[in-house]
Amino acid sequence: MGGKEDGSTDIVIAMVAQRTFLRMTFADSTGPIHHTPSAASANATAAAHTPVHAPWWLDAHLDLAYLHLGGPTVTEELPDPVTRGVSLPALTRGDVRIFLGTIFTEVGTEAASTPWGYRDHDDIEGAHAAGVRQLEMYEWLEHTGRARIVRSAADLDACAAAPAGSPPGIVILMEGADPVRCPEEFEWWHARGVRVVGLTWAKGSRYAGGNAAQGPLTDMGRRAVEAMDALGILLDVSHLCDESFAGVCAATSSRIVATHSNVRALAAPVERHLTDAQIAEIAARGGMVGLNLYGKFLAAGRAATLADAIAHVQHVASIAGRNCVGLGSDFDGGFTPAECATGCGRPEELPALTAGLAQAGFTHAEQAAFAHGNWLRTLRASLHDAERGAVSRMSLGR
């Protein structure tokens, strides 16, 4: 979840209040637990570059379990599409066939009363329970035939090959590792399906400093990185502060990704966004950067446009190459569809991104790579690495 903060305490507090208001609104509605050229010129350019078959999407960051627990259910059409854009029907309409679904937990006294909250960093069991609650929600989606959890490269490829309208594939991403009671417990979470982990959300964790609560990679954090490497769990650096980002890079030579992060040079100069050096480091390790569509992460002090989103993609591509950038929308991650880049605030509006990339000179193949191909390649490589590591451990009798 990226939109609830930008690195300042005031923004964190404001976004928590907004999230509480939205949750109360949903709870009252249904019960269970979204400088361009002239329009004619833009349309003509887009038509010239749009593929006959628009690409399907792999979104590297959606807080689906958090949204479901806060209500209304993600399995049905939304009663109020103004305040929220993400549901399984909306993802189907947007042709989002695979996504990284988060286990998002939040620390703090205000959050502690929510299904995803826990009191403080000493509330180890509370954090664990909040994480398990969301894990079980993804398992429920799979058991009821509404989705498929991606545990292997074969699962990933099967979801990619499935026809449009099939149940989506979910790669489980833990956003903030406090639910993991000790580094040794990563093995248990991996066995339950977790394949990507970010050590912290904005407010920091027992493992690392966050972008709104800076600090180093802790001793426990170094042990966590070692445990994740042994299991082949992919490390998401999105919410790490600069000090902890450097600590992770010193602790491992493995692949890292930023599932939902933008460019610091184009946005506010805060540690929520990536420096050019960090982008280069991610690329050098075979990783990826996912474009976050929250407006305040795209432009400072004004409403963000589609052109701003494309500028972030181009900036990452200028450093890392067009094969190292994709989508990590963070739709509904503490903000409404209207607070995203104009005209791109919900899954059904994602074709606007490929049209914008076409205007920027991306070929049809490069548009498809941004939409799904780059993330598919990176996740497949990570899953293959994990499978080879498991075979190696078995041969050694570990």
C-alpha positions as a Markdown table, in Angstrom:
| # | Residue | x | y | z |
|---|---|---|---|---|
| 1 | Met | 0.0 | 0.0 | 0.0 |
| 2 | Gly | 1.6 | 3.2 | -1.1 |
| 3 | Gly | -0.9 | 6.1 | -1.2 |
| 4 | Lys | -1.5 | 6.5 | 2.5 |
| 5 | Glu | 1.8 | 8.3 | 3.1 |
| 6 | Asp | 4.6 | 10.2 | 1.3 |
| 7 | Gly | 7.2 | 10.2 | 4.0 |
| 8 | Ser | 5.7 | 12.9 | 6.3 |
| 9 | Thr | 3.9 | 12.2 | 9.6 |
| 10 | Asp | 1.2 | 14.7 | 8.7 |
| 11 | Ile | 0.4 | 12.8 | 5.5 |
| 12 | Val | 0.3 | 9.5 | 7.4 |
| 13 | Ile | -2.3 | 10.9 | 9.9 |
| 14 | Ala | -4.4 | 12.5 | 7.2 |
| 15 | Met | -4.5 | 9.3 | 5.1 |
| 16 | Val | -5.4 | 7.2 | 8.1 |
| 17 | Ala | -8.3 | 9.5 | 8.8 |
| 18 | Gln | -9.4 | 9.2 | 5.2 |
| 19 | Arg | -9.1 | 5.5 | 5.2 |
| 20 | Thr | -11.3 | 5.3 | 8.4 |
| 21 | Phe | -13.9 | 7.5 | 6.7 |
| 22 | Leu | -14.0 | 5.3 | 3.6 |
| 23 | Arg | -14.2 | 2.2 | 5.7 |
| 24 | Met | -17.2 | 3.6 | 7.7 |
| 25 | Thr | -18.9 | 4.6 | 4.4 |
| 26 | Phe | -18.5 | 1.1 | 3.0 |
| 27 | Ala | -19.7 | -0.5 | 6.2 |
| 28 | Asp | -22.9 | 1.5 | 6.0 |
| 29 | Ser | -23.5 | 0.4 | 2.4 |
| 30 | Thr | -23.6 | -3.3 | 1.9 |
| 31 | Gly | -22.7 | -5.3 | 5.0 |
| 32 | Pro | -20.1 | -8.1 | 4.5 |
| 33 | Ile | -17.1 | -8.3 | 5.0 |
| 34 | His | -10.3 | 5.3 | -10.1 |
| 35 | His | -0.4 | 18.8 | -21.4 |
| 36 | Thr | -1.9 | 16.3 | -23.7 |
| 37 | Pro | -2.1 | 17.3 | -27.3 |
| 38 | Ser | -5.5 | 18.1 | -28.8 |
| 39 | Ala | -8.1 | 15.4 | -28.4 |
| 40 | Ala | -8.2 | 14.8 | -32.2 |
| 41 | Ser | -4.4 | 14.5 | -32.4 |
| 42 | Ala | -4.1 | 12.3 | -29.4 |
| 43 | Asn | -6.9 | 9.9 | -30.7 |
| 44 | Ala | -5.2 | 9.7 | -34.1 |
| 45 | Thr | -1.8 | 8.9 | -32.6 |
| 46 | Ala | -3.3 | 6.3 | -30.2 |
| 47 | Ala | -5.2 | 4.6 | -33.0 |
| 48 | Ala | -2.0 | 4.3 | -35.0 |
| 49 | His | -0.1 | 2.6 | -32.2 |
| 50 | Thr | -2.8 | 0.6 | -30.4 |
| 51 | Pro | -2.5 | -3.2 | -31.0 |
| 52 | Val | -5.5 | -5.0 | -32.5 |
| 53 | His | -5.6 | -7.1 | -29.4 |
| 54 | Ala | -4.9 | -4.9 | -26.3 |
| 55 | Pro | -2.5 | -6.5 | -23.9 |
| 56 | Trp | -3.7 | -8.1 | -20.7 |
| 57 | Trp | -2.3 | -6.9 | -17.3 |
| 58 | Leu | -0.2 | -8.1 | -14.5 |
| 59 | Asp | -0.5 | -5.6 | -11.6 |
| 60 | Ala | 2.2 | -5.9 | -9.1 |
| 61 | His | 0.4 | -4.3 | -6.2 |
| 62 | Leu | -3.3 | -4.6 | -5.0 |
| 63 | Asp | -4.4 | -4.6 | -1.4 |
| 64 | Leu | -7.2 | -7.0 | -2.1 |
| 65 | Ala | -7.4 | -8.7 | 1.3 |
| 66 | Tyr | -7.3 | -5.3 | 3.1 |
| 67 | Leu | -10.1 | -4.0 | 0.9 |
| 68 | His | -12.2 | -7.1 | 1.5 |
| 69 | Leu | -11.8 | -7.0 | 5.2 |
| 70 | Gly | -12.7 | -3.3 | 5.3 |
| 71 | Gly | -15.8 | -4.0 | 3.2 |
| 72 | Pro | -17.6 | -4.3 | 0.9 |
| 73 | Thr | -16.7 | -7.7 | -0.4 |
| 74 | Val | -14.3 | -7.8 | -3.4 |
| 75 | Thr | -16.2 | -10.7 | -4.9 |
| 76 | Glu | -19.2 | -8.6 | -6.1 |
| 77 | Glu | -19.8 | -5.3 | -8.0 |
| 78 | Leu | -19.0 | -2.3 | -5.9 |
| 79 | Pro | -22.0 | -0.3 | -4.6 |
| 80 | Asp | -20.1 | 3.0 | -4.8 |
| 81 | Pro | -17.6 | 3.1 | -7.7 |
| 82 | Val | -16.7 | 6.7 | -6.8 |
| 83 | Thr | -15.0 | 5.8 | -3.6 |
| 84 | Arg | -13.5 | 2.5 | -4.7 |
| 85 | Gly | -12.5 | 0.9 | -8.0 |
| 86 | Val | -11.1 | -2.6 | -7.2 |
| 87 | Ser | -13.2 | -5.8 | -7.1 |
| 88 | Leu | -12.8 | -9.1 | -8.8 |
| 89 | Pro | -15.5 | -8.2 | -11.5 |
| 90 | Ala | -13.6 | -4.9 | -12.2 |
| 91 | Leu | -10.3 | -6.8 | -12.5 |
| 92 | Thr | -12.0 | -9.1 | -15.0 |
| 93 | Arg | -13.3 | -6.1 | -17.0 |
| 94 | Gly | -9.8 | -4.6 | -17.0 |
| 95 | Asp | -8.3 | -7.9 | -18.1 |
| 96 | Val | -6.0 | -8.0 | -15.0 |
| 97 | Arg | -5.2 | -11.8 | -15.1 |
| 98 | Ile | -2.4 | -11.9 | -12.5 |
| 99 | Phe | -1.7 | -9.6 | -9.6 |
| 100 | Leu | 0.4 | -9.4 | -6.5 |
| 101 | Gly | -2.2 | -9.4 | -3.6 |
| 102 | Thr | -0.8 | -7.9 | -0.4 |
| 103 | Ile | -0.9 | -8.9 | 3.2 |
| 104 | Phe | -1.0 | -5.4 | 4.5 |
| 105 | Thr | -0.8 | -4.7 | 8.2 |
| 106 | Glu | -0.6 | -1.4 | 10.0 |
| 107 | Val | 1.0 | -0.6 | 13.3 |
| 108 | Gly | -0.5 | 2.0 | 15.8 |
| 109 | Thr | -3.2 | 2.6 | 18.3 |
| 110 | Glu | -5.7 | 3.9 | 15.8 |
| 111 | Ala | -5.1 | 0.9 | 13.5 |
| 112 | Ala | -5.2 | -1.7 | 16.3 |
| 113 | Ser | -9.0 | -1.9 | 16.2 |
| 114 | Thr | -9.1 | -2.8 | 12.5 |
| 115 | Pro | -8.8 | -6.3 | 11.0 |
| 116 | Trp | -5.4 | -5.4 | 9.6 |
| 117 | Gly | -4.0 | -3.5 | 12.6 |
| 118 | Tyr | -1.8 | -4.2 | 15.6 |
| 119 | Arg | -0.9 | -2.1 | 18.6 |
| 120 | Asp | 2.9 | -1.6 | 18.4 |
| 121 | His | 6.1 | -3.5 | 17.4 |
| 122 | Asp | 5.9 | -5.4 | 20.6 |
| 123 | Asp | 2.5 | -6.7 | 19.7 |
| 124 | Ile | 4.0 | -9.7 | 17.9 |
| 125 | Glu | 0.9 | -11.9 | 18.2 |
| 126 | Gly | -1.4 | -9.2 | 17.1 |
| 127 | Ala | 0.6 | -8.6 | 14.0 |
| 128 | His | 0.8 | -12.3 | 13.3 |
| 129 | Ala | -3.0 | -12.7 | 13.6 |
| 130 | Ala | -3.6 | -9.7 | 11.3 |
| 131 | Gly | -1.4 | -11.2 | 8.7 |
| 132 | Val | -2.9 | -14.7 | 9.0 |
| 133 | Arg | -6.4 | -13.2 | 8.7 |
| 134 | Gln | -5.5 | -11.8 | 5.2 |
| 135 | Leu | -3.7 | -15.0 | 4.1 |
| 136 | Glu | -6.8 | -17.0 | 4.9 |
| 137 | Met | -8.9 | -14.6 | 2.8 |
| 138 | Tyr | -6.7 | -15.4 | -0.2 |
| 139 | Glu | -7.0 | -19.1 | 0.5 |
| 140 | Trp | -10.8 | -18.7 | 0.7 |
| 141 | Leu | -10.8 | -17.1 | -2.7 |
| 142 | Glu | -8.9 | -20.1 | -4.1 |
| 143 | His | -11.0 | -22.7 | -2.3 |
| 144 | Thr | -14.2 | -21.1 | -3.7 |
| 145 | Gly | -12.8 | -21.1 | -7.2 |
| 146 | Arg | -12.6 | -17.3 | -7.4 |
| 147 | Ala | -8.8 | -17.1 | -7.8 |
| 148 | Arg | -5.7 | -19.2 | -8.0 |
| 149 | Ile | -2.7 | -18.7 | -5.7 |
| 150 | Val | 0.6 | -18.7 | -7.6 |
| 151 | Arg | 3.1 | -20.9 | -5.8 |
| 152 | Ser | 5.4 | -22.0 | -8.7 |
| 153 | Ala | 6.5 | -21.0 | -12.1 |
| 154 | Ala | 4.1 | -23.5 | -13.6 |
| 155 | Asp | 1.2 | -21.9 | -11.7 |
| 156 | Leu | 2.3 | -18.5 | -13.1 |
| 157 | Asp | 2.5 | -19.7 | -16.7 |
| 158 | Ala | -0.9 | -21.5 | -16.3 |
| 159 | Cys | -2.5 | -18.2 | -15.2 |
| 160 | Ala | -0.8 | -16.3 | -18.0 |
| 161 | Ala | -2.1 | -18.8 | -20.6 |
| 162 | Ala | -5.6 | -18.9 | -19.2 |
| 163 | Pro | -8.3 | -17.2 | -21.4 |
| 164 | Ala | -9.7 | -13.8 | -20.5 |
| 165 | Gly | -12.3 | -14.1 | -17.7 |
| 166 | Ser | -10.6 | -17.0 | -15.9 |
| 167 | Pro | -10.1 | -16.7 | -12.2 |
| 168 | Pro | -7.1 | -14.5 | -11.7 |
| 169 | Gly | -3.7 | -15.6 | -10.4 |
| 170 | Ile | -2.6 | -14.1 | -7.1 |
| 171 | Val | 1.1 | -13.9 | -6.1 |
| 172 | Ile | 0.9 | -13.2 | -2.4 |
| 173 | Leu | 3.0 | -10.3 | -1.3 |
| 174 | Met | 3.5 | -9.5 | 2.4 |
| 175 | Glu | 3.8 | -5.7 | 2.8 |
| 176 | Gly | 5.5 | -5.3 | 6.1 |
| 177 | Ala | 7.0 | -8.3 | 7.8 |
| 178 | Asp | 5.9 | -7.8 | 11.4 |
| 179 | Pro | 3.4 | -10.7 | 11.0 |
| 180 | Val | 6.4 | -13.0 | 10.8 |
| 181 | Arg | 7.2 | -13.6 | 14.5 |
| 182 | Cys | 10.8 | -14.6 | 13.9 |
| 183 | Pro | 13.0 | -15.1 | 10.8 |
| 184 | Glu | 12.7 | -18.9 | 11.2 |
| 185 | Glu | 8.9 | -18.5 | 10.6 |
| 186 | Phe | 9.4 | -17.3 | 7.0 |
| 187 | Glu | 9.5 | -21.0 | 6.1 |
| 188 | Trp | 5.9 | -21.4 | 7.4 |
| 189 | Trp | 4.7 | -18.4 | 5.5 |
| 190 | His | 6.4 | -19.7 | 2.3 |
| 191 | Ala | 4.7 | -23.0 | 2.7 |
| 192 | Arg | 1.3 | -21.2 | 2.9 |
| 193 | Gly | 2.0 | -19.4 | -0.4 |
| 194 | Val | 3.9 | -16.1 | 0.3 |
| 195 | Arg | 6.3 | -15.5 | -2.5 |
| 196 | Val | 7.2 | -11.8 | -2.1 |
| 197 | Val | 8.0 | -9.8 | 1.1 |
| 198 | Gly | 8.6 | -6.2 | 1.8 |
| 199 | Leu | 10.3 | -5.9 | 5.2 |
| 200 | Thr | 8.4 | -2.8 | 6.2 |
| 201 | Trp | 5.5 | -0.5 | 5.4 |
| 202 | Ala | 5.9 | 3.2 | 5.9 |
| 203 | Lys | 6.0 | 3.2 | 9.7 |
| 204 | Gly | 8.9 | 0.8 | 10.1 |
| 205 | Ser | 9.0 | -2.7 | 11.5 |
| 206 | Arg | 11.1 | -4.9 | 13.8 |
| 207 | Tyr | 13.1 | -5.7 | 10.6 |
| 208 | Ala | 13.8 | -2.4 | 8.9 |
| 209 | Gly | 13.2 | 1.4 | 8.8 |
| 210 | Gly | 10.4 | 2.6 | 6.7 |
| 211 | Asn | 10.0 | 5.7 | 4.6 |
| 212 | Ala | 8.1 | 7.5 | 7.3 |
| 213 | Ala | 10.0 | 6.1 | 10.2 |
| 214 | Gln | 13.7 | 5.9 | 9.2 |
| 215 | Gly | 16.2 | 3.5 | 10.6 |
| 216 | Pro | 18.6 | 0.8 | 9.7 |
| 217 | Leu | 18.1 | -2.8 | 8.7 |
| 218 | Thr | 18.1 | -4.4 | 12.1 |
| 219 | Asp | 19.9 | -7.6 | 13.2 |
| 220 | Met | 16.6 | -9.4 | 12.9 |
| 221 | Gly | 16.2 | -7.9 | 9.5 |
| 222 | Arg | 19.6 | -9.3 | 8.3 |
| 223 | Arg | 18.5 | -12.7 | 9.6 |
| 224 | Ala | 15.2 | -12.2 | 7.7 |
| 225 | Val | 17.0 | -11.5 | 4.4 |
| 226 | Glu | 19.1 | -14.6 | 4.9 |
| 227 | Ala | 16.0 | -16.7 | 5.5 |
| 228 | Met | 14.2 | -15.2 | 2.5 |
| 229 | Asp | 17.3 | -15.9 | 0.3 |
| 230 | Ala | 17.3 | -19.5 | 1.4 |
| 231 | Leu | 13.6 | -19.9 | 0.5 |
| 232 | Gly | 13.8 | -17.9 | -2.7 |
| 233 | Ile | 11.3 | -15.3 | -1.4 |
| 234 | Leu | 11.6 | -12.1 | -3.6 |
| 235 | Leu | 12.3 | -8.9 | -1.6 |
| 236 | Asp | 10.2 | -5.8 | -2.3 |
| 237 | Val | 12.1 | -2.6 | -1.4 |
| 238 | Ser | 9.2 | -0.2 | -1.9 |
| 239 | His | 8.8 | 1.2 | 1.6 |
| 240 | Leu | 12.4 | 1.0 | 2.8 |
| 241 | Cys | 14.0 | 4.2 | 3.9 |
| 242 | Asp | 17.4 | 5.0 | 2.2 |
| 243 | Glu | 19.4 | 3.6 | 5.1 |
| 244 | Ser | 17.5 | 0.3 | 5.1 |
| 245 | Phe | 17.7 | 0.1 | 1.3 |
| 246 | Ala | 21.4 | 0.3 | 1.5 |
| 247 | Gly | 21.4 | -2.3 | 4.4 |
| 248 | Val | 19.5 | -4.7 | 2.2 |
| 249 | Cys | 21.9 | -4.3 | -0.7 |
| 250 | Ala | 24.8 | -4.9 | 1.6 |
| 251 | Ala | 23.1 | -8.0 | 3.1 |
| 252 | Thr | 22.3 | -9.8 | -0.1 |
| 253 | Ser | 23.2 | -9.9 | -3.8 |
| 254 | Ser | 19.8 | -11.4 | -4.7 |
| 255 | Arg | 17.2 | -9.9 | -7.0 |
| 256 | Ile | 15.1 | -7.1 | -5.6 |
| 257 | Val | 12.0 | -5.3 | -6.9 |
| 258 | Ala | 10.0 | -2.2 | -6.1 |
| 259 | Thr | 6.4 | -3.3 | -6.7 |
| 260 | His | 4.8 | 0.1 | -6.4 |
| 261 | Ser | 7.3 | 2.9 | -6.4 |
| 262 | Asn | 7.9 | 6.0 | -8.5 |
| 263 | Val | 10.8 | 8.4 | -9.3 |
| 264 | Arg | 12.1 | 10.8 | -6.7 |
| 265 | Ala | 13.5 | 13.1 | -9.3 |
| 266 | Leu | 10.0 | 13.7 | -10.7 |
| 267 | Ala | 8.0 | 13.7 | -7.4 |
| 268 | Ala | 8.4 | 15.0 | -3.9 |
| 269 | Pro | 12.0 | 14.6 | -2.6 |
| 270 | Val | 11.0 | 12.1 | 0.1 |
| 271 | Glu | 12.3 | 8.5 | 0.8 |
| 272 | Arg | 9.0 | 6.9 | -0.4 |
| 273 | His | 10.3 | 7.4 | -4.0 |
| 274 | Leu | 13.3 | 5.8 | -5.7 |
| 275 | Thr | 16.5 | 7.7 | -6.4 |
| 276 | Asp | 18.2 | 7.1 | -9.8 |
| 277 | Ala | 20.9 | 5.2 | -8.1 |
| 278 | Gln | 18.4 | 2.9 | -6.4 |
| 279 | Ile | 16.6 | 2.3 | -9.8 |
| 280 | Ala | 20.0 | 1.4 | -11.3 |
| 281 | Glu | 20.7 | -1.0 | -8.4 |
| 282 | Ile | 17.4 | -2.8 | -8.8 |
| 283 | Ala | 18.0 | -3.2 | -12.6 |
| 284 | Ala | 21.5 | -4.5 | -12.1 |
| 285 | Arg | 20.1 | -7.3 | -9.9 |
| 286 | Gly | 17.6 | -8.3 | -12.5 |
| 287 | Gly | 14.7 | -6.6 | -10.7 |
| 288 | Met | 11.7 | -4.4 | -11.6 |
| 289 | Val | 10.0 | -1.2 | -10.8 |
| 290 | Gly | 6.2 | -1.0 | -10.7 |
| 291 | Leu | 4.5 | 2.3 | -11.5 |
| 292 | Asn | 2.3 | 3.5 | -8.7 |
| 293 | Leu | -0.7 | 5.5 | -10.1 |
| 294 | Tyr | -1.5 | 7.5 | -6.9 |
| 295 | Gly | -1.5 | 11.1 | -8.1 |
| 296 | Lys | 0.5 | 12.6 | -5.3 |
| 297 | Phe | 3.3 | 10.1 | -6.1 |
| 298 | Leu | 3.3 | 11.3 | -9.7 |
| 299 | Ala | 3.2 | 15.1 | -9.4 |
| 300 | Ala | 3.8 | 17.5 | -6.6 |
| 301 | Gly | 1.3 | 20.3 | -5.8 |
| 302 | Arg | -1.2 | 19.6 | -8.6 |
| 303 | Ala | -3.4 | 17.0 | -10.1 |
| 304 | Ala | -1.5 | 14.3 | -11.9 |
| 305 | Thr | -2.1 | 13.5 | -15.5 |
| 306 | Leu | -1.5 | 10.5 | -17.7 |
| 307 | Ala | 1.5 | 12.4 | -19.1 |
| 308 | Asp | 3.0 | 12.4 | -15.6 |
| 309 | Ala | 2.6 | 8.7 | -15.3 |
| 310 | Ile | 4.2 | 8.1 | -18.7 |
| 311 | Ala | 7.1 | 10.5 | -17.6 |
| 312 | His | 7.9 | 8.2 | -14.6 |
| 313 | Val | 7.9 | 5.1 | -16.9 |
| 314 | Gln | 10.2 | 6.9 | -19.3 |
| 315 | His | 12.5 | 8.0 | -16.5 |
| 316 | Val | 12.9 | 4.5 | -15.2 |
| 317 | Ala | 13.4 | 3.1 | -18.7 |
| 318 | Ser | 16.1 | 5.7 | -19.4 |
| 319 | Ile | 18.1 | 4.2 | -16.5 |
| 320 | Ala | 17.1 | 0.6 | -16.4 |
| 321 | Gly | 15.7 | -0.1 | -19.8 |
| 322 | Arg | 12.2 | -0.7 | -21.0 |
| 323 | Asn | 12.4 | -4.3 | -19.8 |
| 324 | Cys | 12.6 | -3.3 | -16.2 |
| 325 | Val | 9.4 | -1.3 | -15.7 |
| 326 | Gly | 5.8 | -2.4 | -15.3 |
| 327 | Leu | 2.6 | -1.7 | -13.4 |
| 328 | Gly | 2.2 | -1.6 | -9.6 |
| 329 | Ser | -1.0 | 0.5 | -9.5 |
| 330 | Asp | -1.8 | 0.3 | -5.8 |
| 331 | Phe | -5.4 | 1.1 | -6.8 |
| 332 | Asp | -7.6 | 1.9 | -3.7 |
| 333 | Gly | -4.5 | 1.8 | -1.5 |
| 334 | Gly | -5.9 | 4.4 | 0.9 |
| 335 | Phe | -7.1 | 6.8 | -1.9 |
| 336 | Thr | -10.0 | 7.0 | -4.3 |
| 337 | Pro | -10.0 | 6.5 | -8.1 |
| 338 | Ala | -10.3 | 10.2 | -8.6 |
| 339 | Glu | -7.0 | 10.7 | -6.8 |
| 340 | Cys | -5.0 | 8.7 | -9.3 |
| 341 | Ala | -3.6 | 10.0 | -12.6 |
| 342 | Thr | -6.4 | 11.6 | -14.5 |
| 343 | Gly | -8.4 | 9.0 | -16.5 |
| 344 | Cys | -6.4 | 6.0 | -15.0 |
| 345 | Gly | -7.9 | 5.3 | -11.6 |
| 346 | Arg | -9.4 | 1.9 | -12.0 |
| 347 | Pro | -8.7 | -1.4 | -13.7 |
| 348 | Glu | -11.0 | -0.7 | -16.7 |
| 349 | Glu | -9.0 | 2.4 | -17.5 |
| 350 | Leu | -5.6 | 0.8 | -17.8 |
| 351 | Pro | -5.7 | 0.9 | -21.7 |
| 352 | Ala | -5.1 | 4.6 | -21.3 |
| 353 | Leu | -1.6 | 3.7 | -20.1 |
| 354 | Thr | -0.8 | 1.7 | -23.3 |
| 355 | Ala | -2.2 | 4.5 | -25.4 |
| 356 | Gly | 0.1 | 6.9 | -23.6 |
| 357 | Leu | 3.1 | 4.6 | -24.0 |
| 358 | Ala | 2.3 | 4.4 | -27.8 |
| 359 | Gln | 2.4 | 8.2 | -28.0 |
| 360 | Ala | 5.7 | 8.1 | -26.2 |
| 361 | Gly | 7.1 | 5.8 | -28.9 |
| 362 | Phe | 6.8 | 2.4 | -27.2 |
| 363 | Thr | 6.2 | -0.4 | -29.8 |
| 364 | His | 3.3 | -2.9 | -29.5 |
| 365 | Ala | 5.8 | -5.4 | -28.0 |
| 366 | Glu | 7.1 | -2.9 | -25.5 |
| 367 | Gln | 3.5 | -1.9 | -24.5 |
| 368 | Ala | 2.7 | -5.6 | -23.8 |
| 369 | Ala | 6.0 | -6.0 | -21.9 |
| 370 | Phe | 5.0 | -3.1 | -19.7 |
| 371 | Ala | 1.5 | -4.5 | -19.3 |
| 372 | His | 2.6 | -8.0 | -18.2 |
| 373 | Gly | 5.7 | -9.3 | -20.0 |
| 374 | Asn | 8.3 | -7.7 | -17.8 |
| 375 | Trp | 6.7 | -8.7 | -14.5 |
| 376 | Leu | 6.0 | -12.2 | -15.9 |
| 377 | Arg | 9.7 | -12.7 | -16.8 |
| 378 | Thr | 10.9 | -11.4 | -13.4 |
| 379 | Leu | 8.5 | -13.4 | -11.3 |
| 380 | Arg | 9.1 | -16.6 | -13.4 |
| 381 | Ala | 12.9 | -16.2 | -12.9 |
| 382 | Ser | 12.4 | -15.7 | -9.1 |
| 383 | Leu | 10.1 | -18.7 | -8.8 |
| 384 | His | 12.5 | -20.9 | -10.9 |
| 385 | Asp | 15.4 | -19.8 | -8.6 |
| 386 | Ala | 13.3 | -20.8 | -5.5 |
| 387 | Glu | 12.5 | -24.2 | -7.0 |
| 388 | Arg | 16.1 | -24.9 | -7.8 |
| 389 | Gly | 17.1 | -23.9 | -4.3 |
| 390 | Ala | 14.5 | -26.2 | -2.9 |
| 391 | Val | 15.9 | -29.1 | -4.9 |
| 392 | Ser | 19.4 | -28.3 | -3.8 |
| 393 | Arg | 18.3 | -28.2 | -0.1 |
| 394 | Met | 16.6 | -31.6 | -0.5 |
| 395 | Ser | 19.7 | -33.1 | -2.1 |
| 396 | Leu | 21.7 | -31.9 | 0.9 |
| 397 | Gly | 19.2 | -33.4 | 3.3 |
| 398 | Arg | 18.2 | -30.0 | 4.8 |
